[in-house]
């Protein structure tokens, strides 16, 4: 019933979103005025307190201000219009204009996006930002019109590491036999198997109870999961292997993107890039707050003497396999490696 309600609600907005504007609004940005604006619906599953939602609010505000109200972004948070997968399906069907998804989720529509779920593509956070902000990456993001969407920008979700109830993970051997929750992505399942662990896919909401009852021995995510998900109440060791940096991406329907003038497209892109920069700062603050709370209030130990090179070597064949299987992944890996 929840899924049906979400889809029904979304289709109730179809008159708005099919043209990227309110039912009485302009269908193109060239026709839009402050009195008759082009309204872009943006649906996502995050809460209003999440740093990414706050960044998207900044994006929406800047678009409205810089177009003098001719283009407005209306945000529907908290999964009001369905799950992340449903939102993307709605976008592809023209029911909504924009959504936020985890980058590997776009691999259904463009195989190159598998790349963002693979391990050790970036040396560190600075390298990640440098390459994600590069012109070649931005050109790629806007190159997928034939696939039905374009990516406007990305938002960091930090580096993902392993955390367990009581066992430090310093080498891949430490994972052998452990049941570790991973996201429902083939790349994450394959990575876990390559490292010798037992991958267990489940919804994020089930992780806490599964840790408590021993269904799983640990999980992998960024530091904020310890506090926002309360996983630090059960898992007392967070080991910094930093195996993946999986960004969120802000996506727009290609049909609607093409109804926006080049001048207004540039305004939207600049507002999006600025919101990404603001989010980096907010993310750093949220991460440090999570570390402090987990260490001081939950008794979590953070392990930094991790042999990252051993993890990198253990997963190198997996990256090669994906490159061989998907030409788009090879293209994207080459792009990432080409950015100096």
C-alpha positions as CSV (number, residue, x, y, z in Angstrom):
1,X,0.0,0.0,0.0
2,X,2.9,2.4,0.8
3,X,4.4,1.9,-2.6
4,X,1.1,2.3,-4.3
5,X,0.4,5.5,-2.4
6,X,3.8,6.9,-3.3
7,X,3.3,6.2,-7.0
8,X,-0.2,7.5,-6.9
9,X,1.0,10.7,-5.2
10,X,3.7,11.1,-7.8
11,X,1.3,10.7,-10.7
12,X,-0.9,13.2,-9.0
13,X,1.9,15.6,-9.8
14,X,2.3,14.4,-13.3
15,X,0.8,17.5,-14.8
16,X,3.4,19.5,-12.9
17,X,6.4,17.3,-13.6
18,X,5.8,16.2,-17.2
19,X,6.7,19.6,-18.3
20,X,8.9,20.4,-15.3
21,X,6.5,23.1,-14.1
22,X,3.3,23.7,-12.2
23,X,0.1,22.8,-14.0
24,X,-0.5,26.4,-14.8
25,X,3.2,27.3,-15.2
26,X,5.6,27.7,-18.1
27,X,6.7,24.6,-19.9
28,X,10.1,26.1,-20.9
29,X,12.4,28.5,-19.1
30,X,12.2,30.9,-22.1
31,X,8.5,31.2,-21.5
32,X,8.8,31.5,-17.7
33,X,8.2,34.6,-15.7
34,X,8.1,35.3,-12.0
35,X,4.3,35.3,-12.3
36,X,4.2,32.1,-14.4
37,X,7.4,30.2,-13.3
38,X,8.8,26.9,-14.4
39,X,8.6,24.7,-11.3
40,X,10.9,21.7,-11.0
41,X,9.9,19.0,-8.6
42,X,12.7,17.3,-6.7
43,X,11.9,14.2,-4.8
44,X,14.2,12.3,-2.4
45,X,14.1,10.0,0.6
46,X,16.2,12.0,3.1
47,X,15.0,13.9,6.1
48,X,15.0,17.7,6.3
49,X,17.9,17.6,8.7
50,X,20.2,15.6,6.4
51,X,23.2,17.6,5.1
52,X,22.3,16.7,1.5
53,X,18.8,18.0,1.9
54,X,20.1,21.2,3.3
55,X,22.5,21.5,0.3
56,X,19.6,21.0,-2.1
57,X,17.6,23.6,-0.3
58,X,20.5,26.0,-0.9
59,X,20.6,25.0,-4.5
60,X,16.8,25.7,-4.9
61,X,17.1,29.0,-3.2
62,X,20.0,30.2,-5.5
63,X,18.2,29.0,-8.6
64,X,15.1,31.0,-7.7
65,X,17.1,34.1,-6.7
66,X,19.3,34.1,-9.8
67,X,16.4,33.6,-12.2
68,X,14.3,36.3,-10.5
69,X,11.8,33.6,-9.6
70,X,11.3,32.4,-13.2
71,X,12.6,28.9,-12.2
72,X,11.6,27.4,-8.9
73,X,12.6,24.0,-7.4
74,X,10.0,22.4,-5.1
75,X,11.5,19.7,-2.9
76,X,9.6,16.7,-1.6
77,X,11.8,15.0,1.1
78,X,11.3,12.0,3.4
79,X,10.3,9.6,0.6
80,X,6.9,11.3,0.2
81,X,6.9,10.2,-3.5
82,X,8.4,6.8,-2.9
83,X,11.8,5.1,-2.6
84,X,15.0,6.1,-4.4
85,X,14.4,3.5,-7.1
86,X,10.8,4.6,-7.5
87,X,11.8,8.3,-7.7
88,X,14.3,7.4,-10.5
89,X,11.6,5.4,-12.4
90,X,9.3,8.4,-12.0
91,X,12.0,10.7,-13.4
92,X,12.5,8.5,-16.4
93,X,8.8,8.4,-17.0
94,X,8.6,12.2,-16.8
95,X,6.5,12.2,-13.6
96,X,9.1,14.2,-11.6
97,X,11.8,16.6,-12.7
98,X,14.7,15.8,-10.4
99,X,15.8,13.3,-7.7
100,X,18.8,12.4,-5.6
101,X,20.2,8.9,-5.9
102,X,23.3,7.0,-4.9
103,X,25.5,7.1,-8.0
104,X,25.8,3.3,-8.6
105,X,22.0,3.2,-8.8
106,X,22.2,4.9,-12.2
107,X,24.0,1.9,-13.7
108,X,20.6,0.5,-14.7
109,X,20.5,3.3,-17.2
110,X,24.2,3.9,-17.9
111,X,26.8,1.2,-17.1
112,X,29.5,3.7,-16.5
113,X,27.9,4.4,-13.1
114,X,28.9,0.9,-11.9
115,X,32.3,2.5,-11.4
116,X,31.2,4.6,-8.4
117,X,30.6,1.4,-6.4
118,X,34.1,0.0,-6.9
119,X,36.8,0.0,-4.3
120,X,39.9,2.3,-4.1
121,X,39.3,4.4,-7.2
122,X,40.5,7.5,-5.3
123,X,43.6,7.9,-3.2
124,X,41.9,10.0,-0.5
125,X,39.2,12.6,0.1
126,X,41.3,15.4,-1.5
127,X,41.8,13.2,-4.6
128,X,38.1,12.4,-4.7
129,X,37.1,16.0,-4.7
130,X,39.7,17.0,-7.2
131,X,38.5,14.4,-9.7
132,X,34.8,14.7,-9.1
133,X,35.0,18.5,-9.6
134,X,37.1,18.2,-12.7
135,X,35.8,19.4,-16.1
136,X,36.0,15.9,-17.7
137,X,33.8,14.5,-14.9
138,X,31.3,17.4,-15.3
139,X,31.2,16.8,-19.1
140,X,30.5,13.1,-18.5
141,X,27.7,14.0,-16.1
142,X,26.0,16.0,-18.8
143,X,26.6,13.5,-21.6
144,X,23.8,11.0,-20.8
145,X,20.8,12.8,-22.4
146,X,20.2,9.8,-24.6
147,X,19.8,7.7,-21.5
148,X,17.0,10.0,-20.3
149,X,18.8,11.9,-17.6
150,X,21.7,14.3,-16.8
151,X,23.6,14.6,-13.6
152,X,23.7,18.1,-12.3
153,X,26.2,17.6,-9.4
154,X,27.3,15.2,-6.7
155,X,27.3,15.3,-2.9
156,X,29.9,13.5,-0.9
157,X,28.9,10.7,1.5
158,X,32.3,10.2,2.9
159,X,34.6,7.2,2.8
160,X,33.1,3.8,3.7
161,X,34.9,1.6,6.2
162,X,34.2,-1.5,8.2
163,X,32.8,-1.5,11.7
164,X,32.2,-4.6,13.9
165,X,31.0,-5.4,17.4
166,X,34.5,-6.0,18.9
167,X,37.1,-7.1,16.2
168,X,39.5,-4.6,14.5
169,X,39.7,-5.0,10.8
170,X,43.4,-4.2,9.9
171,X,43.8,-6.7,6.9
172,X,41.5,-8.6,4.6
173,X,42.2,-11.7,6.6
174,X,40.4,-10.1,9.6
175,X,37.2,-10.2,7.6
176,X,37.3,-13.9,6.7
177,X,34.1,-15.6,7.8
178,X,32.5,-12.5,9.1
179,X,28.9,-11.7,8.0
180,X,29.0,-8.0,6.9
181,X,26.0,-6.0,5.8
182,X,26.6,-4.3,2.4
183,X,24.4,-2.2,0.2
184,X,22.3,-4.0,-2.3
185,X,24.8,-3.4,-5.1
186,X,26.5,-6.1,-7.1
187,X,29.8,-4.3,-6.8
188,X,29.6,-4.3,-3.0
189,X,28.7,-8.0,-2.8
190,X,31.6,-8.8,-5.1
191,X,33.9,-6.7,-3.1
192,X,33.0,-8.4,0.1
193,X,33.5,-11.8,-1.4
194,X,36.9,-10.7,-2.8
195,X,37.9,-9.8,0.7
196,X,36.9,-13.1,2.2
197,X,33.8,-11.9,4.1
198,X,30.2,-13.0,3.8
199,X,28.1,-10.3,2.2
200,X,24.6,-9.8,3.6
201,X,22.3,-7.4,1.8
202,X,19.5,-5.8,3.9
203,X,17.8,-2.5,4.2
204,X,19.5,0.1,6.4
205,X,16.7,0.1,8.8
206,X,17.2,-3.6,9.7
207,X,20.9,-3.2,10.4
208,X,20.7,-2.2,14.1
209,X,18.5,-5.2,15.1
210,X,20.6,-7.6,13.0
211,X,23.7,-6.5,14.8
212,X,22.0,-6.9,18.1
213,X,20.8,-10.4,17.4
214,X,24.0,-11.6,15.7
215,X,22.5,-12.0,12.2
216,X,25.4,-10.0,11.0
217,X,28.8,-9.4,12.7
218,X,29.3,-5.9,11.3
219,X,28.6,-3.4,8.5
220,X,30.4,-0.9,6.3
221,X,29.6,2.8,6.0
222,X,30.8,6.2,7.1
223,X,31.2,7.4,10.6
224,X,27.7,9.0,10.8
225,X,26.1,5.6,10.7
226,X,27.4,5.1,14.3
227,X,25.3,7.9,15.6
228,X,22.4,8.5,13.2
229,X,21.7,4.8,12.9
230,X,22.8,4.2,16.6
231,X,25.1,1.4,15.3
232,X,27.7,2.6,17.8
233,X,25.6,1.3,20.6
234,X,26.4,-2.3,19.3
235,X,29.5,-1.9,17.3
236,X,32.5,-0.8,19.3
237,X,35.3,-0.9,16.6
238,X,35.5,1.3,13.5
239,X,38.4,0.4,11.3
240,X,39.6,3.0,8.7
241,X,40.1,0.9,5.6
242,X,38.2,3.5,3.5
243,X,37.5,1.1,0.7
244,X,34.9,3.1,-1.2
245,X,33.7,6.7,-1.8
246,X,30.2,6.4,-3.1
247,X,28.7,9.8,-3.9
248,X,25.1,10.9,-4.1
249,X,24.1,12.6,-7.3
250,X,21.5,15.1,-8.2
251,X,19.8,14.0,-11.4
252,X,17.4,15.8,-13.8
253,X,15.2,14.4,-16.6
254,X,16.8,15.0,-19.9
255,X,13.5,16.0,-21.4
256,X,13.1,18.8,-18.9
257,X,16.8,19.8,-19.1
258,X,16.3,20.4,-22.8
259,X,13.4,22.7,-22.0
260,X,15.8,25.0,-20.2
261,X,17.7,27.7,-22.1
262,X,21.5,27.4,-22.2
263,X,21.7,30.6,-20.0
264,X,19.4,29.1,-17.4
265,X,21.2,25.8,-17.6
266,X,24.4,27.6,-16.6
267,X,22.6,29.2,-13.7
268,X,21.4,25.8,-12.5
269,X,24.8,24.3,-12.8
270,X,26.6,27.1,-10.9
271,X,24.0,26.9,-8.1
272,X,24.4,23.1,-8.0
273,X,28.2,23.3,-7.9
274,X,28.1,25.9,-5.1
275,X,25.7,23.7,-3.1
276,X,28.2,20.8,-3.5
277,X,31.0,23.0,-2.0
278,X,28.8,24.0,0.9
279,X,27.9,20.4,1.5
280,X,31.6,19.5,1.8
281,X,31.9,21.8,4.8
282,X,28.7,20.6,6.4
283,X,29.7,17.0,5.8
284,X,33.1,17.5,7.6
285,X,31.3,19.1,10.6
286,X,28.7,16.3,10.7
287,X,31.4,13.6,10.5
288,X,33.5,15.1,13.3
289,X,30.5,15.5,15.5
290,X,29.7,11.8,14.8
291,X,33.2,10.8,15.7
292,X,33.2,12.7,19.0
293,X,29.8,11.4,20.0
294,X,30.7,7.8,19.1
295,X,34.0,7.9,20.9
296,X,32.9,9.8,24.0
297,X,29.3,8.7,24.5
298,X,29.2,5.2,22.9
299,X,32.7,3.9,23.6
300,X,33.7,3.3,20.0
301,X,37.4,2.8,19.2
302,X,38.6,4.1,15.9
303,X,41.4,2.0,14.4
304,X,43.7,3.9,12.0
305,X,46.6,1.4,11.6
306,X,44.9,-0.4,8.8
307,X,46.9,-1.9,5.9
308,X,45.0,-0.1,3.1
309,X,47.5,-1.4,0.5
310,X,46.5,-5.0,1.3
311,X,42.9,-4.1,0.8
312,X,43.7,-2.4,-2.5
313,X,45.6,-5.4,-3.7
314,X,42.9,-7.8,-2.7
315,X,40.3,-5.9,-4.7
316,X,42.4,-4.9,-7.8
317,X,41.2,-8.0,-9.7
318,X,37.6,-7.0,-9.1
319,X,38.1,-3.6,-10.6
320,X,39.8,-5.2,-13.6
321,X,36.9,-7.6,-14.0
322,X,34.3,-4.8,-14.1
323,X,36.4,-3.0,-16.6
324,X,36.5,-6.0,-18.8
325,X,32.8,-6.7,-18.4
326,X,31.6,-3.1,-18.9
327,X,33.2,-0.9,-21.5
328,X,31.6,2.1,-19.8
329,X,33.4,1.3,-16.5
330,X,36.8,1.1,-18.3
331,X,36.0,4.5,-19.9
332,X,35.2,6.0,-16.5
333,X,38.3,4.5,-14.8
334,X,40.4,5.9,-17.6
335,X,38.7,9.3,-17.1
336,X,39.4,9.3,-13.3
337,X,43.0,8.3,-13.9
338,X,43.5,10.9,-16.5
339,X,42.6,13.9,-14.3
340,X,45.9,15.4,-13.0
